[in-house]
Amino acid sequence: MCRMPALAATILTLAAGPALAAAPASAPASAAVAAPAGPVARVKATTAQRAEAARVDPLARAAFWARELEIDPRDTQAGLGLAVALRQLGRYPEAYDAAGQVLVIQPDNMDALLEAARAQIGRGQGFYAIEPARHAQTLDPRDWRPVVLLAVAYEQADRDDEALTAHRQALALAPSEPGVLTNLALYYAAHGDLPQAERLLRQAAALPRADARVRQNLALVVGLQGRLPEAEQLVRQDLPPDQAANNIAWLRAATARAPTGEGRSWTAVSRGGGS
């Protein structure tokens, strides 16, 4: 199969979790993690307050967990919460650092290892995700999440044979997990096997836990095979009109072998495994 570098660079990719949003460009890098001043900042949050923090947006969560971490730098729950929030804001180096602080305290913390790998994959540095993903895999060989991360890390490191082996291993561990099927489909799509990618994505989309990202990946693969009306219908199911128009324009340009639709690119989110 021939590799498709343009597709690999712009493909809509999957993460098990909410779509990622960039932090506001006008905000300073430290804005989301500033701790409030005064004595209140020295009082750790209650269990109920921590549970409530899980329901707010990533920017607010980053501020909350940074405050908790400032009070107690050895608070691994706070470190993990901060790592997840920063990753969801697209602040991957900071997310990696937060996960690394947890790993200094607990080198075998599975969630911290997964977050470290996700952060490196998010910034496109899959080579550096291999070690934490492998470590996580040794802790629980039956857990599909580190295997999926390892597969994507191998892809980013241009180690395609190892990537395909890992994708297939993840599928054997979790054959009914939409993220596993989708990531394997995207591997095939990036290597030019669009019919195989479509087959896997249709299988993923039929599962109860499939979300909009699975259908958008299916729309992309269908559209790249020249079936634009079908792709457009899939795109419009889940995206607001402006994003749908952007993706449809990208597909039309791509199938016409034009550049990227007058500067447009396919709306994408980060790829990986786990939540």
C-alpha positions as CSV (number, residue, x, y, z in Angstrom):
1,M,0.0,0.0,0.0
2,C,1.3,3.4,-0.8
3,R,1.6,6.0,1.9
4,M,-0.5,9.2,1.7
5,P,1.5,11.9,3.5
6,A,-1.1,14.6,2.9
7,L,-3.8,12.5,4.5
8,A,-1.6,11.5,7.4
9,A,-1.1,15.2,8.1
10,T,-4.7,16.4,8.0
11,I,-6.8,13.4,8.9
12,L,-9.4,13.7,11.6
13,T,-8.1,11.7,14.4
14,L,-9.7,10.2,17.5
15,A,-9.2,10.5,21.2
16,A,-11.4,8.7,23.7
17,G,-12.7,11.8,25.4
18,P,-13.9,15.3,24.4
19,A,-12.6,17.1,21.3
20,L,-9.6,19.3,22.1
21,A,-9.8,23.1,22.1
22,A,-6.9,25.4,21.9
23,A,-6.4,27.9,24.7
24,P,-7.3,31.5,23.7
25,A,-4.4,33.0,21.8
26,S,-4.5,36.2,23.8
27,A,-4.2,34.5,27.2
28,P,-0.7,34.3,28.7
29,A,0.7,30.9,29.1
30,S,0.3,30.9,32.9
31,A,-3.3,32.3,32.9
32,A,-5.0,28.9,33.3
33,V,-2.8,27.9,36.3
34,A,-2.7,31.0,38.4
35,A,-3.7,30.3,42.0
36,P,-5.9,32.7,43.8
37,A,-4.3,35.0,46.3
38,G,-5.0,35.0,50.0
39,P,-5.5,32.5,52.8
40,V,-8.2,30.6,50.9
41,A,-5.5,29.4,48.4
42,R,-3.9,27.4,51.2
43,V,-7.0,25.3,52.0
44,K,-7.3,22.1,50.0
45,A,-10.6,21.4,48.3
46,T,-13.0,18.9,49.7
47,T,-13.9,15.6,48.1
48,A,-17.2,17.2,46.9
49,Q,-15.4,20.2,45.4
50,R,-13.0,17.9,43.6
51,A,-15.9,15.9,42.1
52,E,-17.5,19.2,41.0
53,A,-14.2,20.2,39.3
54,A,-14.5,17.3,36.9
55,R,-17.7,18.9,35.4
56,V,-16.2,22.3,34.5
57,D,-14.4,23.3,31.3
58,P,-10.6,22.5,30.9
59,L,-9.5,26.0,31.6
60,A,-11.3,26.1,34.9
61,R,-10.1,22.6,35.8
62,A,-6.5,23.6,35.0
63,A,-6.7,26.5,37.4
64,F,-8.4,24.4,40.1
65,W,-5.9,21.6,40.0
66,A,-2.9,23.9,39.8
67,R,-4.1,25.5,43.0
68,E,-4.4,22.1,44.6
69,L,-0.9,21.2,43.4
70,E,0.5,24.4,44.8
71,I,-0.9,23.6,48.2
72,D,0.5,20.0,48.1
73,P,3.1,19.3,45.4
74,R,2.8,15.5,46.2
75,D,-1.0,15.4,45.5
76,T,-1.1,12.9,42.6
77,Q,-4.8,13.4,42.0
78,A,-4.1,17.1,41.4
79,G,-1.1,16.4,39.2
80,L,-3.2,14.0,37.0
81,G,-6.1,16.4,36.9
82,L,-3.8,19.2,35.8
83,A,-2.2,17.0,33.2
84,V,-5.5,16.0,31.6
85,A,-6.8,19.6,31.6
86,L,-3.7,21.0,30.0
87,R,-3.7,18.3,27.4
88,Q,-7.3,19.1,26.6
89,L,-6.3,22.8,26.2
90,G,-3.6,21.7,23.7
91,R,-0.8,22.7,26.1
92,Y,1.1,19.5,25.6
93,P,4.5,20.3,27.0
94,E,3.0,21.5,30.2
95,A,0.7,18.4,30.3
96,Y,3.7,16.2,30.0
97,D,5.5,18.0,32.8
98,A,2.5,17.7,35.1
99,A,2.3,13.9,34.4
100,G,6.1,13.7,34.9
101,Q,5.7,15.2,38.4
102,V,3.3,12.4,39.3
103,L,5.7,9.8,37.9
104,V,8.5,11.2,40.1
105,I,6.4,10.3,43.1
106,Q,4.8,7.1,41.7
107,P,6.8,5.7,38.8
108,D,4.2,3.0,38.2
109,N,1.2,5.2,38.1
110,M,-0.7,3.9,35.1
111,D,-2.8,7.0,34.6
112,A,0.3,9.2,34.7
113,L,2.1,7.0,32.2
114,L,-0.9,7.2,29.8
115,E,-1.1,10.9,30.2
116,A,2.6,11.3,29.5
117,A,2.2,9.3,26.3
118,R,-0.9,11.2,25.2
119,A,0.9,14.5,25.7
120,Q,3.8,13.5,23.5
121,I,1.5,12.1,20.8
122,G,-0.6,15.3,21.0
123,R,2.5,17.4,20.2
124,G,3.5,15.1,17.4
125,Q,6.5,13.6,19.3
126,G,5.4,10.0,19.2
127,F,8.9,8.7,19.6
128,Y,9.0,10.0,23.2
129,A,5.6,8.4,23.9
130,I,6.9,4.9,23.3
131,E,8.7,4.5,26.6
132,P,5.8,5.5,28.9
133,A,3.3,3.5,26.8
134,R,5.5,0.4,27.0
135,H,5.9,0.9,30.7
136,A,2.1,1.1,31.1
137,Q,1.7,-2.0,29.0
138,T,4.0,-4.0,31.3
139,L,1.8,-3.0,34.3
140,D,-1.3,-4.4,32.7
141,P,-0.8,-6.4,29.5
142,R,-4.6,-6.8,29.2
143,D,-5.3,-3.1,29.1
144,W,-5.9,-1.9,25.5
145,R,-5.2,1.8,26.2
146,P,-1.4,1.7,26.4
147,V,-1.3,-0.6,23.3
148,V,-3.3,1.9,21.2
149,L,-1.0,4.7,22.4
150,L,2.0,2.6,21.5
151,A,0.6,2.0,18.0
152,V,0.0,5.7,17.3
153,A,3.5,6.5,18.8
154,Y,5.1,4.0,16.4
155,E,3.2,5.6,13.5
156,Q,4.5,9.1,14.4
157,A,8.0,7.6,14.7
158,D,7.7,6.1,11.2
159,R,7.9,2.5,12.5
160,D,5.0,1.2,10.5
161,D,5.4,-2.5,10.9
162,E,5.4,-2.2,14.7
163,A,2.5,0.2,14.5
164,L,0.3,-2.2,12.6
165,T,1.3,-5.0,15.0
166,A,0.3,-2.9,18.0
167,H,-3.0,-1.8,16.4
168,R,-3.9,-5.5,15.8
169,Q,-2.9,-6.4,19.3
170,A,-5.2,-3.6,20.6
171,L,-8.0,-4.9,18.5
172,A,-7.6,-8.4,19.9
173,L,-7.8,-7.0,23.4
174,A,-10.8,-4.7,22.7
175,P,-12.7,-5.7,19.6
176,S,-15.8,-3.7,20.5
177,E,-14.0,-0.5,21.5
178,P,-14.7,2.3,18.9
179,G,-11.4,4.0,19.5
180,V,-9.4,0.9,18.8
181,L,-11.3,0.3,15.5
182,T,-11.0,3.9,14.5
183,N,-7.3,4.1,15.1
184,L,-6.6,1.0,13.1
185,A,-8.9,2.4,10.3
186,L,-6.9,5.7,10.3
187,Y,-3.7,3.7,10.0
188,Y,-5.1,2.0,6.8
189,A,-6.4,5.3,5.5
190,A,-3.0,7.0,5.9
191,H,-1.4,4.1,4.0
192,G,-3.9,4.4,1.1
193,D,-6.2,1.5,1.9
194,L,-9.4,3.6,2.0
195,P,-11.9,0.6,1.5
196,Q,-10.4,-1.2,4.5
197,A,-10.5,2.0,6.6
198,E,-14.2,2.5,5.6
199,R,-15.1,-1.1,6.6
200,L,-13.5,-0.6,10.1
201,L,-15.1,2.8,10.6
202,R,-18.5,1.5,9.7
203,Q,-18.0,-1.3,12.2
204,A,-17.0,1.3,14.8
205,A,-19.9,3.6,14.0
206,A,-22.4,0.8,14.6
207,L,-21.2,0.4,18.2
208,P,-23.3,1.9,21.0
209,R,-20.4,4.0,22.4
210,A,-19.4,5.5,19.0
211,D,-19.4,9.3,19.0
212,A,-19.4,12.1,16.5
213,R,-15.7,11.7,15.8
214,V,-16.1,8.2,14.5
215,R,-18.8,9.4,12.1
216,Q,-16.6,12.4,11.0
217,N,-13.7,10.0,10.3
218,L,-16.1,7.9,8.2
219,A,-17.2,11.0,6.3
220,L,-13.6,11.8,5.6
221,V,-12.8,8.3,4.3
222,V,-16.0,8.1,2.2
223,G,-15.4,11.6,0.7
224,L,-11.8,10.8,-0.2
225,Q,-13.2,7.9,-2.3
226,G,-15.2,10.4,-4.3
227,R,-18.6,9.8,-2.7
228,L,-19.1,13.5,-1.8
229,P,-22.9,13.6,-1.3
230,E,-22.7,10.7,1.1
231,A,-19.8,12.3,2.9
232,E,-21.6,15.6,3.1
233,Q,-24.6,14.0,4.8
234,L,-22.4,12.4,7.4
235,V,-20.5,15.7,8.0
236,R,-23.7,17.6,8.6
237,Q,-25.0,15.1,11.1
238,D,-22.7,16.3,13.9
239,L,-21.0,19.6,12.9
240,P,-22.4,23.2,13.0
241,P,-22.8,24.7,9.6
242,D,-19.5,26.6,9.5
243,Q,-17.4,23.6,10.5
244,A,-19.4,21.4,8.1
245,A,-18.8,23.8,5.2
246,N,-15.1,23.9,6.0
247,N,-14.8,20.1,6.0
248,I,-16.9,19.8,2.8
249,A,-14.7,22.4,1.0
250,W,-11.6,20.5,2.1
251,L,-13.0,17.2,0.7
252,R,-13.9,18.8,-2.6
253,A,-10.4,20.3,-2.9
254,A,-8.8,17.0,-1.9
255,T,-10.8,14.9,-4.4
256,A,-10.0,17.4,-7.1
257,R,-6.3,17.0,-6.3
258,A,-6.2,20.7,-5.5
259,P,-4.2,22.2,-2.6
260,T,-6.1,22.4,0.7
261,G,-9.2,24.4,-0.3
262,E,-7.8,28.0,-0.2
263,G,-6.1,27.6,3.1
264,R,-8.7,25.4,4.7
265,S,-7.9,22.2,6.6
266,W,-10.0,19.4,7.9
267,T,-11.3,20.1,11.5
268,A,-9.3,17.7,13.6
269,V,-8.8,16.6,17.2
270,S,-6.0,14.7,18.9
271,R,-5.5,11.0,18.6
272,G,-4.8,8.4,21.2
273,G,-6.3,5.9,23.6
274,G,-8.0,6.2,27.0
275,S,-9.9,9.0,28.5
